Amino acid sequence: MNDTESIAFIRRFLEVCVRADAEEFADYFTEDAVWWNSPWEPVSGRAAICDTLRRGAKLMTAVPWEIRHIVASDGVVLTERVDHFRVGEVHVRVPYMGIFELRNGKIAAWRDYWDLKQFERQLPPKSRSRE
């Protein structure tokens, strides 16, 4: 893929993230892909990535995400985004910086950096993890 195609691919993928169809989501990854949704531990392999999304979708619903900036160079796509979720009745929004490494038309690595505390502060007190 050239840089323009890589950007279009990741834009489509981010729309799939919001739909939260685990099988469709997982199909974007290589078999040996790694998804590191920092601050949590990395998840390795397409099947584990699929299962992780499936579990997360039970806890919250994604709503359309804002892409602030997206650039690509030589199979790497960088995104600055604001991701939106619905957790129960609460709308949560968190800024993210994402790095996608592409290989043979699939995502081989995805790393997202964001602030868990900023996410948790938006939740009702009873939903928050222990500080």
Backbone atoms as SQL, in Angstrom:
CREATE TABLE atoms (id INTEGER PRIMARY KEY, chain TEXT, resi INTEGER, resn TEXT, atom TEXT, x REAL, y REAL, z REAL);
INSERT INTO atoms VALUES
  (1, 'A', 1, 'MET', 'N', 0.846, -1.187, 0.000),
  (2, 'A', 1, 'MET', 'CA', 0.000, 0.000, 0.000),
  (3, 'A', 1, 'MET', 'C', 0.886, 1.244, 0.000),
  (4, 'A', 2, 'ASN', 'N', 0.459, 2.245, -0.754),
  (5, 'A', 2, 'ASN', 'CA', 1.154, 3.524, -0.645),
  (6, 'A', 2, 'ASN', 'C', 0.583, 4.287, 0.553),
  (7, 'A', 3, 'ASP', 'N', 1.126, 5.459, 0.854),
  (8, 'A', 3, 'ASP', 'CA', 0.718, 6.193, 2.052),
  (9, 'A', 3, 'ASP', 'C', -0.763, 6.580, 2.021),
  (10, 'A', 4, 'THR', 'N', -1.262, 6.991, 0.860),
  (11, 'A', 4, 'THR', 'CA', -2.679, 7.363, 0.737),
  (12, 'A', 4, 'THR', 'C', -3.579, 6.158, 1.001),
  (13, 'A', 5, 'GLU', 'N', -3.210, 5.009, 0.453),
  (14, 'A', 5, 'GLU', 'CA', -3.983, 3.785, 0.683),
  (15, 'A', 5, 'GLU', 'C', -3.916, 3.360, 2.151),
  (16, 'A', 6, 'SER', 'N', -2.764, 3.526, 2.774),
  (17, 'A', 6, 'SER', 'CA', -2.618, 3.182, 4.194),
  (18, 'A', 6, 'SER', 'C', -3.527, 4.031, 5.063),
  (19, 'A', 7, 'ILE', 'N', -3.597, 5.321, 4.769),
  (20, 'A', 7, 'ILE', 'CA', -4.487, 6.212, 5.527),
  (21, 'A', 7, 'ILE', 'C', -5.943, 5.806, 5.332),
  (22, 'A', 8, 'ALA', 'N', -6.341, 5.527, 4.099),
  (23, 'A', 8, 'ALA', 'CA', -7.728, 5.115, 3.830),
  (24, 'A', 8, 'ALA', 'C', -8.052, 3.806, 4.558),
  (25, 'A', 9, 'PHE', 'N', -7.110, 2.873, 4.573),
  (26, 'A', 9, 'PHE', 'CA', -7.288, 1.593, 5.262),
  (27, 'A', 9, 'PHE', 'C', -7.533, 1.813, 6.753),
  (28, 'A', 10, 'ILE', 'N', -6.723, 2.658, 7.386),
  (29, 'A', 10, 'ILE', 'CA', -6.878, 2.899, 8.828),
  (30, 'A', 10, 'ILE', 'C', -8.162, 3.674, 9.108),
  (31, 'A', 11, 'ARG', 'N', -8.549, 4.598, 8.254),
  (32, 'A', 11, 'ARG', 'CA', -9.846, 5.278, 8.430),
  (33, 'A', 11, 'ARG', 'C', -10.986, 4.259, 8.423),
  (34, 'A', 12, 'ARG', 'N', -10.953, 3.313, 7.475),
  (35, 'A', 12, 'ARG', 'CA', -11.990, 2.265, 7.441),
  (36, 'A', 12, 'ARG', 'C', -11.941, 1.418, 8.711),
  (37, 'A', 13, 'PHE', 'N', -10.733, 1.073, 9.134),
  (38, 'A', 13, 'PHE', 'CA', -10.576, 0.267, 10.343),
  (39, 'A', 13, 'PHE', 'C', -11.164, 0.974, 11.564),
  (40, 'A', 14, 'LEU', 'N', -10.928, 2.278, 11.703),
  (41, 'A', 14, 'LEU', 'CA', -11.458, 3.008, 12.858),
  (42, 'A', 14, 'LEU', 'C', -12.976, 3.041, 12.850),
  (43, 'A', 15, 'GLU', 'N', -13.589, 3.035, 11.674),
  (44, 'A', 15, 'GLU', 'CA', -15.050, 2.920, 11.589),
  (45, 'A', 15, 'GLU', 'C', -15.501, 1.540, 12.060),
  (46, 'A', 16, 'VAL', 'N', -14.735, 0.509, 11.740),
  (47, 'A', 16, 'VAL', 'CA', -15.024, -0.858, 12.190),
  (48, 'A', 16, 'VAL', 'C', -14.921, -0.929, 13.720),
  (49, 'A', 17, 'CYS', 'N', -13.948, -0.228, 14.293),
  (50, 'A', 17, 'CYS', 'CA', -13.805, -0.215, 15.755),
  (51, 'A', 17, 'CYS', 'C', -15.092, 0.244, 16.426),
  (52, 'A', 18, 'VAL', 'N', -15.712, 1.264, 15.874),
  (53, 'A', 18, 'VAL', 'CA', -16.938, 1.804, 16.458),
  (54, 'A', 18, 'VAL', 'C', -18.076, 0.794, 16.332),
  (55, 'A', 19, 'ARG', 'N', -18.124, 0.045, 15.243),
  (56, 'A', 19, 'ARG', 'CA', -19.176, -0.971, 15.087),
  (57, 'A', 19, 'ARG', 'C', -18.991, -2.125, 16.061),
  (58, 'A', 20, 'ALA', 'N', -17.757, -2.388, 16.469),
  (59, 'A', 20, 'ALA', 'CA', -17.425, -3.414, 17.466),
  (60, 'A', 20, 'ALA', 'C', -17.860, -4.822, 17.077),
  (61, 'A', 21, 'ASP', 'N', -17.836, -5.118, 15.796),
  (62, 'A', 21, 'ASP', 'CA', -18.043, -6.495, 15.337),
  (63, 'A', 21, 'ASP', 'C', -16.684, -7.185, 15.450),
  (64, 'A', 22, 'ALA', 'N', -16.552, -8.076, 16.400),
  (65, 'A', 22, 'ALA', 'CA', -15.249, -8.659, 16.729),
  (66, 'A', 22, 'ALA', 'C', -14.614, -9.386, 15.544),
  (67, 'A', 23, 'GLU', 'N', -15.397, -10.110, 14.769),
  (68, 'A', 23, 'GLU', 'CA', -14.839, -10.852, 13.626),
  (69, 'A', 23, 'GLU', 'C', -14.359, -9.893, 12.535),
  (70, 'A', 24, 'GLU', 'N', -15.165, -8.892, 12.225),
  (71, 'A', 24, 'GLU', 'CA', -14.765, -7.903, 11.226),
  (72, 'A', 24, 'GLU', 'C', -13.511, -7.159, 11.692),
  (73, 'A', 25, 'PHE', 'N', -13.480, -6.800, 12.964),
  (74, 'A', 25, 'PHE', 'CA', -12.340, -6.111, 13.577),
  (75, 'A', 25, 'PHE', 'C', -11.075, -6.962, 13.440),
  (76, 'A', 26, 'ALA', 'N', -11.157, -8.216, 13.833),
  (77, 'A', 26, 'ALA', 'CA', -9.991, -9.099, 13.838),
  (78, 'A', 26, 'ALA', 'C', -9.451, -9.345, 12.437),
  (79, 'A', 27, 'ASP', 'N', -10.321, -9.288, 11.437),
  (80, 'A', 27, 'ASP', 'CA', -9.893, -9.542, 10.064),
  (81, 'A', 27, 'ASP', 'C', -8.898, -8.501, 9.559),
  (82, 'A', 28, 'TYR', 'N', -8.803, -7.360, 10.189),
  (83, 'A', 28, 'TYR', 'CA', -7.859, -6.314, 9.791),
  (84, 'A', 28, 'TYR', 'C', -6.425, -6.625, 10.245),
  (85, 'A', 29, 'PHE', 'N', -6.249, -7.629, 11.097),
  (86, 'A', 29, 'PHE', 'CA', -4.950, -7.915, 11.698),
  (87, 'A', 29, 'PHE', 'C', -4.265, -9.115, 11.057),
  (88, 'A', 30, 'THR', 'N', -2.926, -9.109, 11.088),
  (89, 'A', 30, 'THR', 'CA', -2.169, -10.296, 10.711),
  (90, 'A', 30, 'THR', 'C', -2.359, -11.352, 11.805),
  (91, 'A', 31, 'GLU', 'N', -2.062, -12.594, 11.487),
  (92, 'A', 31, 'GLU', 'CA', -2.194, -13.671, 12.478),
  (93, 'A', 31, 'GLU', 'C', -1.325, -13.425, 13.708),
  (94, 'A', 32, 'ASP', 'N', -0.156, -12.817, 13.516),
  (95, 'A', 32, 'ASP', 'CA', 0.792, -12.616, 14.614),
  (96, 'A', 32, 'ASP', 'C', 0.779, -11.173, 15.154),
  (97, 'A', 33, 'ALA', 'N', -0.273, -10.453, 14.877),
  (98, 'A', 33, 'ALA', 'CA', -0.355, -9.039, 15.277),
  (99, 'A', 33, 'ALA', 'C', -0.273, -8.860, 16.792),
  (100, 'A', 34, 'VAL', 'N', 0.132, -7.652, 17.178),
  (101, 'A', 34, 'VAL', 'CA', 0.169, -7.262, 18.586),
  (102, 'A', 34, 'VAL', 'C', -0.619, -5.964, 18.719),
  (103, 'A', 35, 'TRP', 'N', -1.556, -5.954, 19.675),
  (104, 'A', 35, 'TRP', 'CA', -2.350, -4.760, 19.986),
  (105, 'A', 35, 'TRP', 'C', -1.989, -4.362, 21.408),
  (106, 'A', 36, 'TRP', 'N', -1.386, -3.202, 21.546),
  (107, 'A', 36, 'TRP', 'CA', -1.050, -2.687, 22.873),
  (108, 'A', 36, 'TRP', 'C', -1.886, -1.453, 23.118),
  (109, 'A', 37, 'ASN', 'N', -2.928, -1.631, 23.881),
  (110, 'A', 37, 'ASN', 'CA', -3.831, -0.553, 24.258),
  (111, 'A', 37, 'ASN', 'C', -3.360, -0.065, 25.627),
  (112, 'A', 38, 'SER', 'N', -2.245, 0.663, 25.589),
  (113, 'A', 38, 'SER', 'CA', -1.614, 1.137, 26.818),
  (114, 'A', 38, 'SER', 'C', -2.626, 2.000, 27.561),
  (115, 'A', 39, 'PRO', 'N', -2.823, 1.796, 28.812),
  (116, 'A', 39, 'PRO', 'CA', -1.950, 1.300, 29.849),
  (117, 'A', 39, 'PRO', 'C', -2.087, -0.188, 30.173),
  (118, 'A', 40, 'TRP', 'N', -2.841, -0.946, 29.405),
  (119, 'A', 40, 'TRP', 'CA', -2.988, -2.366, 29.677),
  (120, 'A', 40, 'TRP', 'C', -1.891, -3.162, 28.987),
  (121, 'A', 41, 'GLU', 'N', -1.822, -4.429, 29.276),
  (122, 'A', 41, 'GLU', 'CA', -0.806, -5.308, 28.697),
  (123, 'A', 41, 'GLU', 'C', -1.082, -5.543, 27.205),
  (124, 'A', 42, 'PRO', 'N', -0.046, -5.740, 26.413),
  (125, 'A', 42, 'PRO', 'CA', -0.231, -6.058, 24.992),
  (126, 'A', 42, 'PRO', 'C', -0.974, -7.382, 24.805),
  (127, 'A', 43, 'VAL', 'N', -1.713, -7.469, 23.708),
  (128, 'A', 43, 'VAL', 'CA', -2.441, -8.678, 23.330),
  (129, 'A', 43, 'VAL', 'C', -1.821, -9.172, 22.026),
  (130, 'A', 44, 'SER', 'N', -1.440, -10.439, 21.982),
  (131, 'A', 44, 'SER', 'CA', -0.764, -10.988, 20.808),
  (132, 'A', 44, 'SER', 'C', -1.619, -12.022, 20.110),
  (133, 'A', 45, 'GLY', 'N', -1.674, -11.918, 18.779),
  (134, 'A', 45, 'GLY', 'CA', -2.391, -12.882, 17.950),
  (135, 'A', 45, 'GLY', 'C', -3.796, -12.441, 17.624),
  (136, 'A', 46, 'ARG', 'N', -4.205, -12.734, 16.388),
  (137, 'A', 46, 'ARG', 'CA', -5.529, -12.310, 15.908),
  (138, 'A', 46, 'ARG', 'C', -6.660, -12.842, 16.785),
  (139, 'A', 47, 'ALA', 'N', -6.610, -14.097, 17.201),
  (140, 'A', 47, 'ALA', 'CA', -7.696, -14.677, 18.007),
  (141, 'A', 47, 'ALA', 'C', -7.813, -13.966, 19.352),
  (142, 'A', 48, 'ALA', 'N', -6.690, -13.696, 19.995),
  (143, 'A', 48, 'ALA', 'CA', -6.712, -13.001, 21.297),
  (144, 'A', 48, 'ALA', 'C', -7.201, -11.559, 21.134),
  (145, 'A', 49, 'ILE', 'N', -6.826, -10.914, 20.031),
  (146, 'A', 49, 'ILE', 'CA', -7.293, -9.551, 19.757),
  (147, 'A', 49, 'ILE', 'C', -8.803, -9.553, 19.585),
  (148, 'A', 50, 'CYS', 'N', -9.324, -10.508, 18.851),
  (149, 'A', 50, 'CYS', 'CA', -10.773, -10.646, 18.644),
  (150, 'A', 50, 'CYS', 'C', -11.492, -10.820, 19.980),
  (151, 'A', 51, 'ASP', 'N', -10.978, -11.699, 20.823),
  (152, 'A', 51, 'ASP', 'CA', -11.583, -11.957, 22.129),
  (153, 'A', 51, 'ASP', 'C', -11.537, -10.715, 23.027),
  (154, 'A', 52, 'THR', 'N', -10.443, -9.970, 22.960),
  (155, 'A', 52, 'THR', 'CA', -10.306, -8.761, 23.774),
  (156, 'A', 52, 'THR', 'C', -11.353, -7.728, 23.378),
  (157, 'A', 53, 'LEU', 'N', -11.558, -7.541, 22.082),
  (158, 'A', 53, 'LEU', 'CA', -12.592, -6.590, 21.644),
  (159, 'A', 53, 'LEU', 'C', -13.971, -7.070, 22.079),
  (160, 'A', 54, 'ARG', 'N', -14.231, -8.346, 21.928),
  (161, 'A', 54, 'ARG', 'CA', -15.539, -8.907, 22.306),
  (162, 'A', 54, 'ARG', 'C', -15.832, -8.640, 23.787),
  (163, 'A', 55, 'ARG', 'N', -14.832, -8.847, 24.652),
  (164, 'A', 55, 'ARG', 'CA', -15.021, -8.597, 26.092),
  (165, 'A', 55, 'ARG', 'C', -15.229, -7.108, 26.370),
  (166, 'A', 56, 'GLY', 'N', -14.443, -6.261, 25.704),
  (167, 'A', 56, 'GLY', 'CA', -14.566, -4.820, 25.917),
  (168, 'A', 56, 'GLY', 'C', -15.911, -4.281, 25.471),
  (169, 'A', 57, 'ALA', 'N', -16.450, -4.817, 24.394),
  (170, 'A', 57, 'ALA', 'CA', -17.735, -4.351, 23.868),
  (171, 'A', 57, 'ALA', 'C', -18.883, -4.657, 24.825),
  (172, 'A', 58, 'LYS', 'N', -18.697, -5.619, 25.722),
  (173, 'A', 58, 'LYS', 'CA', -19.723, -5.914, 26.728),
  (174, 'A', 58, 'LYS', 'C', -19.755, -4.846, 27.820),
  (175, 'A', 59, 'LEU', 'N', -18.638, -4.112, 27.982),
  (176, 'A', 59, 'LEU', 'CA', -18.524, -3.125, 29.052),
  (177, 'A', 59, 'LEU', 'C', -18.875, -1.709, 28.609),
  (178, 'A', 60, 'MET', 'N', -18.688, -1.436, 27.314),
  (179, 'A', 60, 'MET', 'CA', -18.938, -0.086, 26.810),
  (180, 'A', 60, 'MET', 'C', -19.250, -0.148, 25.328),
  (181, 'A', 61, 'THR', 'N', -19.852, 0.930, 24.842),
  (182, 'A', 61, 'THR', 'CA', -20.187, 1.053, 23.432),
  (183, 'A', 61, 'THR', 'C', -19.407, 2.215, 22.848),
  (184, 'A', 62, 'ALA', 'N', -18.713, 1.967, 21.768),
  (185, 'A', 62, 'ALA', 'CA', -18.009, 3.060, 21.088),
  (186, 'A', 62, 'ALA', 'C', -19.022, 3.865, 20.283),
  (187, 'A', 63, 'VAL', 'N', -18.824, 5.159, 20.255),
  (188, 'A', 63, 'VAL', 'CA', -19.589, 6.039, 19.377),
  (189, 'A', 63, 'VAL', 'C', -18.566, 6.719, 18.471),
  (190, 'A', 64, 'PRO', 'N', -18.971, 7.292, 17.342),
  (191, 'A', 64, 'PRO', 'CA', -17.976, 7.760, 16.363),
  (192, 'A', 64, 'PRO', 'C', -16.818, 8.547, 16.974),
  (193, 'A', 65, 'TRP', 'N', -15.638, 8.185, 16.505),
  (194, 'A', 65, 'TRP', 'CA', -14.395, 8.782, 16.985),
  (195, 'A', 65, 'TRP', 'C', -13.990, 9.934, 16.091),
  (196, 'A', 66, 'GLU', 'N', -13.317, 10.912, 16.670),
  (197, 'A', 66, 'GLU', 'CA', -12.804, 12.061, 15.929),
  (198, 'A', 66, 'GLU', 'C', -11.353, 11.788, 15.562),
  (199, 'A', 67, 'ILE', 'N', -11.029, 11.911, 14.306),
  (200, 'A', 67, 'ILE', 'CA', -9.633, 11.850, 13.886),
  (201, 'A', 67, 'ILE', 'C', -9.163, 13.290, 13.741),
  (202, 'A', 68, 'ARG', 'N', -8.244, 13.682, 14.586),
  (203, 'A', 68, 'ARG', 'CA', -7.708, 15.045, 14.528),
  (204, 'A', 68, 'ARG', 'C', -6.602, 15.159, 13.488),
  (205, 'A', 69, 'HIS', 'N', -5.704, 14.174, 13.476),
  (206, 'A', 69, 'HIS', 'CA', -4.607, 14.144, 12.509),
  (207, 'A', 69, 'HIS', 'C', -4.329, 12.697, 12.148),
  (208, 'A', 70, 'ILE', 'N', -3.973, 12.494, 10.888),
  (209, 'A', 70, 'ILE', 'CA', -3.583, 11.157, 10.441),
  (210, 'A', 70, 'ILE', 'C', -2.525, 11.334, 9.356),
  (211, 'A', 71, 'VAL', 'N', -1.410, 10.647, 9.534),
  (212, 'A', 71, 'VAL', 'CA', -0.312, 10.706, 8.571),
  (213, 'A', 71, 'VAL', 'C', 0.261, 9.301, 8.399),
  (214, 'A', 72, 'ALA', 'N', 0.866, 9.085, 7.225),
  (215, 'A', 72, 'ALA', 'CA', 1.454, 7.771, 6.946),
  (216, 'A', 72, 'ALA', 'C', 2.796, 7.938, 6.260),
  (217, 'A', 73, 'SER', 'N', 3.673, 6.982, 6.524),
  (218, 'A', 73, 'SER', 'CA', 4.967, 6.922, 5.846),
  (219, 'A', 73, 'SER', 'C', 5.480, 5.492, 5.920),
  (220, 'A', 74, 'ASP', 'N', 5.730, 4.919, 4.760),
  (221, 'A', 74, 'ASP', 'CA', 6.372, 3.603, 4.677),
  (222, 'A', 74, 'ASP', 'C', 5.721, 2.535, 5.551),
  (223, 'A', 75, 'GLY', 'N', 4.402, 2.412, 5.481),
  (224, 'A', 75, 'GLY', 'CA', 3.717, 1.344, 6.202),
  (225, 'A', 75, 'GLY', 'C', 3.428, 1.624, 7.657),
  (226, 'A', 76, 'VAL', 'N', 3.658, 2.855, 8.102),
  (227, 'A', 76, 'VAL', 'CA', 3.318, 3.251, 9.471),
  (228, 'A', 76, 'VAL', 'C', 2.317, 4.406, 9.387),
  (229, 'A', 77, 'VAL', 'N', 1.227, 4.277, 10.143),
  (230, 'A', 77, 'VAL', 'CA', 0.198, 5.314, 10.170),
  (231, 'A', 77, 'VAL', 'C', 0.065, 5.816, 11.603),
  (232, 'A', 78, 'LEU', 'N', 0.130, 7.135, 11.760),
  (233, 'A', 78, 'LEU', 'CA', -0.035, 7.771, 13.070),
  (234, 'A', 78, 'LEU', 'C', -1.380, 8.478, 13.100),
  (235, 'A', 79, 'THR', 'N', -2.091, 8.311, 14.213),
  (236, 'A', 79, 'THR', 'CA', -3.381, 8.981, 14.375),
  (237, 'A', 79, 'THR', 'C', -3.415, 9.710, 15.712),
  (238, 'A', 80, 'GLU', 'N', -3.879, 10.948, 15.666),
  (239, 'A', 80, 'GLU', 'CA', -4.262, 11.653, 16.887),
  (240, 'A', 80, 'GLU', 'C', -5.779, 11.684, 16.845),
  (241, 'A', 81, 'ARG', 'N', -6.402, 11.131, 17.888),
  (242, 'A', 81, 'ARG', 'CA', -7.855, 10.976, 17.882),
  (243, 'A', 81, 'ARG', 'C', -8.442, 11.394, 19.227),
  (244, 'A', 82, 'VAL', 'N', -9.746, 11.581, 19.210),
  (245, 'A', 82, 'VAL', 'CA', -10.521, 11.625, 20.439),
  (246, 'A', 82, 'VAL', 'C', -11.551, 10.512, 20.288),
  (247, 'A', 83, 'ASP', 'N', -11.421, 9.484, 21.131),
  (248, 'A', 83, 'ASP', 'CA', -12.332, 8.349, 21.082),
  (249, 'A', 83, 'ASP', 'C', -13.479, 8.593, 22.048),
  (250, 'A', 84, 'HIS', 'N', -14.666, 8.236, 21.600),
  (251, 'A', 84, 'HIS', 'CA', -15.882, 8.444, 22.387),
  (252, 'A', 84, 'HIS', 'C', -16.509, 7.092, 22.696),
  (253, 'A', 85, 'PHE', 'N', -16.995, 6.963, 23.928),
  (254, 'A', 85, 'PHE', 'CA', -17.644, 5.731, 24.379),
  (255, 'A', 85, 'PHE', 'C', -18.869, 6.069, 25.207),
  (256, 'A', 86, 'ARG', 'N', -19.787, 5.136, 25.239),
  (257, 'A', 86, 'ARG', 'CA', -20.914, 5.220, 26.143),
  (258, 'A', 86, 'ARG', 'C', -20.738, 4.083, 27.133),
  (259, 'A', 87, 'VAL', 'N', -20.655, 4.457, 28.419),
  (260, 'A', 87, 'VAL', 'CA', -20.542, 3.487, 29.507),
  (261, 'A', 87, 'VAL', 'C', -21.808, 3.668, 30.327),
  (262, 'A', 88, 'GLY', 'N', -22.750, 2.744, 30.151),
  (263, 'A', 88, 'GLY', 'CA', -24.064, 2.954, 30.749),
  (264, 'A', 88, 'GLY', 'C', -24.684, 4.183, 30.101),
  (265, 'A', 89, 'GLU', 'N', -25.031, 5.150, 30.913),
  (266, 'A', 89, 'GLU', 'CA', -25.622, 6.392, 30.411),
  (267, 'A', 89, 'GLU', 'C', -24.602, 7.513, 30.273),
  (268, 'A', 90, 'VAL', 'N', -23.347, 7.242, 30.556),
  (269, 'A', 90, 'VAL', 'CA', -22.309, 8.275, 30.570),
  (270, 'A', 90, 'VAL', 'C', -21.538, 8.279, 29.249),
  (271, 'A', 91, 'HIS', 'N', -21.365, 9.475, 28.696),
  (272, 'A', 91, 'HIS', 'CA', -20.542, 9.658, 27.490),
  (273, 'A', 91, 'HIS', 'C', -19.129, 10.004, 27.944),
  (274, 'A', 92, 'VAL', 'N', -18.177, 9.181, 27.539),
  (275, 'A', 92, 'VAL', 'CA', -16.776, 9.361, 27.910),
  (276, 'A', 92, 'VAL', 'C', -15.999, 9.690, 26.643),
  (277, 'A', 93, 'ARG', 'N', -15.096, 10.663, 26.731),
  (278, 'A', 93, 'ARG', 'CA', -14.233, 11.006, 25.598),
  (279, 'A', 93, 'ARG', 'C', -12.797, 11.112, 26.084),
  (280, 'A', 94, 'VAL', 'N', -11.897, 10.515, 25.317),
  (281, 'A', 94, 'VAL', 'CA', -10.496, 10.462, 25.732),
  (282, 'A', 94, 'VAL', 'C', -9.603, 10.686, 24.511),
  (283, 'A', 95, 'PRO', 'N', -8.601, 11.568, 24.641),
  (284, 'A', 95, 'PRO', 'CA', -7.634, 11.719, 23.550),
  (285, 'A', 95, 'PRO', 'C', -6.691, 10.519, 23.479),
  (286, 'A', 96, 'TYR', 'N', -6.392, 10.110, 22.265),
  (287, 'A', 96, 'TYR', 'CA', -5.515, 8.967, 21.993),
  (288, 'A', 96, 'TYR', 'C', -4.456, 9.361, 20.983),
  (289, 'A', 97, 'MET', 'N', -3.301, 8.739, 21.090),
  (290, 'A', 97, 'MET', 'CA', -2.288, 8.770, 20.044),
  (291, 'A', 97, 'MET', 'C', -2.084, 7.333, 19.625),
  (292, 'A', 98, 'GLY', 'N', -2.313, 7.033, 18.360),
  (293, 'A', 98, 'GLY', 'CA', -2.207, 5.662, 17.877),
  (294, 'A', 98, 'GLY', 'C', -1.160, 5.497, 16.801),
  (295, 'A', 99, 'ILE', 'N', -0.482, 4.375, 16.847),
  (296, 'A', 99, 'ILE', 'CA', 0.524, 4.010, 15.856),
  (297, 'A', 99, 'ILE', 'C', 0.137, 2.655, 15.279),
  (298, 'A', 100, 'PHE', 'N', 0.024, 2.597, 13.972),
  (299, 'A', 100, 'PHE', 'CA', -0.311, 1.368, 13.269),
  (300, 'A', 100, 'PHE', 'C', 0.848, 0.984, 12.366),
  (301, 'A', 101, 'GLU', 'N', 1.319, -0.250, 12.483),
  (302, 'A', 101, 'GLU', 'CA', 2.328, -0.780, 11.573),
  (303, 'A', 101, 'GLU', 'C', 1.629, -1.777, 10.659),
  (304, 'A', 102, 'LEU', 'N', 1.722, -1.536, 9.354),
  (305, 'A', 102, 'LEU', 'CA', 1.033, -2.367, 8.374),
  (306, 'A', 102, 'LEU', 'C', 2.008, -3.302, 7.681),
  (307, 'A', 103, 'ARG', 'N', 1.489, -4.498, 7.373),
  (308, 'A', 103, 'ARG', 'CA', 2.271, -5.496, 6.642),
  (309, 'A', 103, 'ARG', 'C', 1.325, -6.286, 5.752),
  (310, 'A', 104, 'ASN', 'N', 1.611, -6.300, 4.464),
  (311, 'A', 104, 'ASN', 'CA', 0.807, -7.061, 3.499),
  (312, 'A', 104, 'ASN', 'C', -0.688, -6.753, 3.596),
  (313, 'A', 105, 'GLY', 'N', -1.014, -5.481, 3.730),
  (314, 'A', 105, 'GLY', 'CA', -2.415, -5.070, 3.731),
  (315, 'A', 105, 'GLY', 'C', -3.171, -5.334, 5.019),
  (316, 'A', 106, 'LYS', 'N', -2.461, -5.606, 6.100),
  (317, 'A', 106, 'LYS', 'CA', -3.083, -5.864, 7.408),
  (318, 'A', 106, 'LYS', 'C', -2.329, -5.094, 8.490),
  (319, 'A', 107, 'ILE', 'N', -2.925, -5.016, 9.666),
  (320, 'A', 107, 'ILE', 'CA', -2.274, -4.386, 10.817),
  (321, 'A', 107, 'ILE', 'C', -1.416, -5.442, 11.508),
  (322, 'A', 108, 'ALA', 'N', -0.110, -5.186, 11.574),
  (323, 'A', 108, 'ALA', 'CA', 0.805, -6.099, 12.270),
  (324, 'A', 108, 'ALA', 'C', 1.028, -5.659, 13.714),
  (325, 'A', 109, 'ALA', 'N', 0.878, -4.352, 13.963),
  (326, 'A', 109, 'ALA', 'CA', 1.016, -3.829, 15.325),
  (327, 'A', 109, 'ALA', 'C', 0.170, -2.571, 15.444),
  (328, 'A', 110, 'TRP', 'N', -0.498, -2.440, 16.591),
  (329, 'A', 110, 'TRP', 'CA', -1.286, -1.245, 16.897),
  (330, 'A', 110, 'TRP', 'C', -0.986, -0.890, 18.337),
  (331, 'A', 111, 'ARG', 'N', -0.484, 0.327, 18.536),
  (332, 'A', 111, 'ARG', 'CA', -0.215, 0.827, 19.879),
  (333, 'A', 111, 'ARG', 'C', -0.996, 2.109, 20.079),
  (334, 'A', 112, 'ASP', 'N', -1.814, 2.156, 21.122),
  (335, 'A', 112, 'ASP', 'CA', -2.570, 3.349, 21.490),
  (336, 'A', 112, 'ASP', 'C', -2.090, 3.829, 22.845),
  (337, 'A', 113, 'TYR', 'N', -1.854, 5.118, 22.946),
  (338, 'A', 113, 'TYR', 'CA', -1.417, 5.739, 24.196),
  (339, 'A', 113, 'TYR', 'C', -2.484, 6.721, 24.643),
  (340, 'A', 114, 'TRP', 'N', -2.923, 6.556, 25.899),
  (341, 'A', 114, 'TRP', 'CA', -3.978, 7.390, 26.455),
  (342, 'A', 114, 'TRP', 'C', -3.904, 7.329, 27.969),
  (343, 'A', 115, 'ASP', 'N', -4.712, 8.152, 28.619),
  (344, 'A', 115, 'ASP', 'CA', -4.658, 8.308, 30.076),
  (345, 'A', 115, 'ASP', 'C', -5.861, 7.616, 30.728),
  (346, 'A', 116, 'LEU', 'N', -5.611, 6.498, 31.392),
  (347, 'A', 116, 'LEU', 'CA', -6.675, 5.743, 32.060),
  (348, 'A', 116, 'LEU', 'C', -7.377, 6.592, 33.115),
  (349, 'A', 117, 'LYS', 'N', -6.639, 7.385, 33.866),
  (350, 'A', 117, 'LYS', 'CA', -7.260, 8.216, 34.912),
  (351, 'A', 117, 'LYS', 'C', -8.241, 9.216, 34.309),
  (352, 'A', 118, 'GLN', 'N', -7.904, 9.773, 33.151),
  (353, 'A', 118, 'GLN', 'CA', -8.811, 10.709, 32.495),
  (354, 'A', 118, 'GLN', 'C', -10.106, 9.990, 32.113),
  (355, 'A', 119, 'PHE', 'N', -9.997, 8.760, 31.647),
  (356, 'A', 119, 'PHE', 'CA', -11.170, 7.949, 31.330),
  (357, 'A', 119, 'PHE', 'C', -11.991, 7.703, 32.599),
  (358, 'A', 120, 'GLU', 'N', -11.329, 7.240, 33.653),
  (359, 'A', 120, 'GLU', 'CA', -12.026, 6.880, 34.892),
  (360, 'A', 120, 'GLU', 'C', -12.699, 8.079, 35.564),
  (361, 'A', 121, 'ARG', 'N', -12.090, 9.255, 35.478),
  (362, 'A', 121, 'ARG', 'CA', -12.687, 10.446, 36.108),
  (363, 'A', 121, 'ARG', 'C', -14.042, 10.801, 35.513),
  (364, 'A', 122, 'GLN', 'N', -14.322, 10.341, 34.323),
  (365, 'A', 122, 'GLN', 'CA', -15.590, 10.649, 33.669),
  (366, 'A', 122, 'GLN', 'C', -16.698, 9.663, 34.029),
  (367, 'A', 123, 'LEU', 'N', -16.334, 8.568, 34.676),
  (368, 'A', 123, 'LEU', 'CA', -17.311, 7.547, 35.051),
  (369, 'A', 123, 'LEU', 'C', -18.006, 7.922, 36.354),
  (370, 'A', 124, 'PRO', 'N', -19.209, 7.422, 36.563),
  (371, 'A', 124, 'PRO', 'CA', -19.851, 7.623, 37.864),
  (372, 'A', 124, 'PRO', 'C', -18.976, 6.995, 38.955),
  (373, 'A', 125, 'PRO', 'N', -18.958, 7.545, 40.172),
  (374, 'A', 125, 'PRO', 'CA', -18.083, 7.042, 41.236),
  (375, 'A', 125, 'PRO', 'C', -18.136, 5.535, 41.456),
  (376, 'A', 126, 'LYS', 'N', -19.300, 4.922, 41.387),
  (377, 'A', 126, 'LYS', 'CA', -19.395, 3.477, 41.656),
  (378, 'A', 126, 'LYS', 'C', -18.767, 2.631, 40.548),
  (379, 'A', 127, 'SER', 'N', -18.543, 3.189, 39.353),
  (380, 'A', 127, 'SER', 'CA', -17.957, 2.450, 38.237),
  (381, 'A', 127, 'SER', 'C', -16.444, 2.528, 38.197),
  (382, 'A', 128, 'ARG', 'N', -15.848, 3.421, 38.963),
  (383, 'A', 128, 'ARG', 'CA', -14.408, 3.644, 38.917),
  (384, 'A', 128, 'ARG', 'C', -13.646, 2.525, 39.622),
  (385, 'A', 129, 'SER', 'N', -12.441, 2.231, 39.087),
  (386, 'A', 129, 'SER', 'CA', -11.583, 1.269, 39.788),
  (387, 'A', 129, 'SER', 'C', -10.985, 1.963, 40.998),
  (388, 'A', 130, 'ARG', 'N', -10.402, 1.193, 41.892),
  (389, 'A', 130, 'ARG', 'CA', -9.780, 1.784, 43.082),
  (390, 'A', 130, 'ARG', 'C', -8.601, 2.643, 42.683),
  (391, 'A', 131, 'GLU', 'N', -8.500, 3.817, 43.314),
  (392, 'A', 131, 'GLU', 'CA', -7.418, 4.760, 43.019),
  (393, 'A', 131, 'GLU', 'C', -6.145, 4.314, 43.690);
